[in-house]
């Protein structure tokens, strides 16, 4: 299927679709097996492939559409059954098959009328991979699986195979459903031209396996060298984002957002004790804590007579070594006692531990979130990243257990956090407004529901477009229902 392209010389408005592309290779995540179609990725009633008994399709149309890609793996999946092929090995096998047996080596993915990329144009970061023990171990384990799985294919030599592996892991997109949950992985060669920024001017969304790139900011014309999307979740400190990008993509992000001191000062901030003051208070709560990594620091971390002590971008006057003399609001002058400082430190430590535990288990517990929030309220700044992450986990957990009243309270507090970390036009911000609106509609707060739906509509219209199922099949009917109920 030919990519849908945007002409380079036309002005770009927020919401404009600048690229639509089908995957070069893709897989449905194994955790979605049996509940989604392996071809269209829709969540529906599915039937097993009669051959391999592994993949599932929603009907004969999808089965026929997928056959050219599936026929080679069908026999191999059947042969190795009941062993389950890891997602990474299956994805790499699909890439190898397309390059060796199909049009993979010559395939051109156009991102403009005359400009295209090919598989060989993708970066493999070969030297970085060789120095990355974790990924070399993963590569070695995949090779063992591939040798057993692809007995009918002549595998590339180790150097070539490692180049394929590198291109796969560096250029893969996580395919997301309408709720922004991961459901698969795809290689989109044209879309891979787009670089990362923590303050992007475009966004990638999915309709099944189709990727859509839309502008979220106005631009005078389409310049692919200036188009940026976010590769990662943005609700983290700059240092955490930098380390994630460095570990996964081998570059240190130094975008304007990461270097913005006005943004950084909120991310681990305490709340001012003066209830009329919103100024963030920076308190050193962990030894050697970094909020941003700057390869060329402008200020040396030295302590000299008559000079400020600078640590992690926070200026603190060191007077007699007493901690309670270090911290005061530079806006209203309110001073923090040693007891209040200790309360902040304990709250940050407590929150960090429990957020880490919930991340590892992929489960957010209502009681734990509420306990964390009780310790955070009035102590952490309302835009503190740990407070924001706790609210996010709590909101999702409350929806799962259908505690709507408390979910509304947390949604109201979460909205400014989402806008601060994700920006005004981000799919997650639109989804939060939409979820909040649906809860208010259920509670028959029709005025509140319509307001949230109106906010969601403004955002989703730009991030997803009016033809996306999220907009036309979920948001618009919810708005209609709220209007009817109001009549």
BELGIBEL-V848782 format. One line per field, one symbol per residue. ss: DSSP state (~ for helix, > for strand, _ for the rest). phi: phi as a letter, one per 20 degrees, with the letter a starting at -180 (. if undefined). burial: I if it has 24 or more other C-alpha atoms within 12 Angstrom, else O. Layout:
# BELGIBEL-V848782
ss->???
phi->???
burial->???
This chain:
# BELGIBEL-V848782
ss->___>>______>____>>>>>___>>>>_~~~>__>______>___>>_______>>__~~~~~~~~~~~~~~~~~~~~~______~~~~~~~~~~~~~~~_______>>_____>>_~~~____~~~~~__~~~~~~~~~~~~~~~~~________~~~~~~~~~~~~~~>>>>>_____>>>>>>___~~~_>>_____>>>>>>__>>>>>>___>________>>________~~~~~~~~~~~~___________~~~~~~~__>>________>>___________________________>>>__>>>______~~~__>______>__~~~~~~~~~~~~~~~~~~~~~~~~____~~~~~~~~~~~___>____~~~~~~~~~~~~~~~~___~~~~~~~~~~~~~~~~~~~____~~~~~~~~~~~~~~~~___~~~~~~~~~~~~~~~~~~_____~~~~~~~~~~~~~~~~~~_
phi->.ffeddffeefddgofedacbeffbbbegffegnccffdemfeafccfffeeldeccerffffffeffeegfegfffffegefdfggffffffffgfffedcegfdfddedbfcdbccgffffdlgffffedgffffffffffgfffefdfedefffgffffffffffffdfdffdefemefcacbdcfffffeeebfcfdbbdcccmeeecdcfdcfcfaecffdfcceecfeebfgfffffffffecmbefcfgffefffeffefceeeffffeddffdecfdbflfddbddfcffcfecdcgmdfedclmdecfedlmeffeedbfeednfeeffffffffgfffffffffffffffelcddgfffffffffegmdefgdgffffffgfffffffffemefffffffffffgfffffednfdbgfffffgfffffffffemefffffffffffffefgefdnfefgffedcfffffffffffff
burial->OOIIIIOOOOOIOIIIIIIIIIIIIIIIIIOIIIIIIIIIIIOOOIIOIOOIIIIIIIOOOIIOOIOOIIOIIIOIIIOOOOOIIIIIIIIIIIIIIIIOOOOIOOIIIIIIOOOIIIIOOIIIIIOOIOOOOOIIOOIOOIIOIIIIIIOOOOIOOOOOIIIIIIIIIIIIIIIIIIOIOIIIIIIIIIIIIIIIIIIIIIIIIIIIIIIIIIIIIOIOOIIIOOIIIIIIIIIIIIIIIIIOIOOIIOOIIIIOIIIOOOIIIIIIIIIIIOOOOOIIIIIIIOOOOIIIIIOOOOOOOOOOOOOOOIIIIIIIIOOOOOOOOIIIIOOOOIIIOOOIIOIIIIIIIIIIOIIOOIOOOOOIIIOIIIOIIOIIIIIIIIIIIIIIIIIIIIIIIIIOOOOIOIIIOIIIIIIIIIIIIIIIIIIIIIIIIIIIIIIIIOOOOIOIIIOIIIIIIIIIIIIIIOOIOIIOOIIIOIIOOIOOOOO
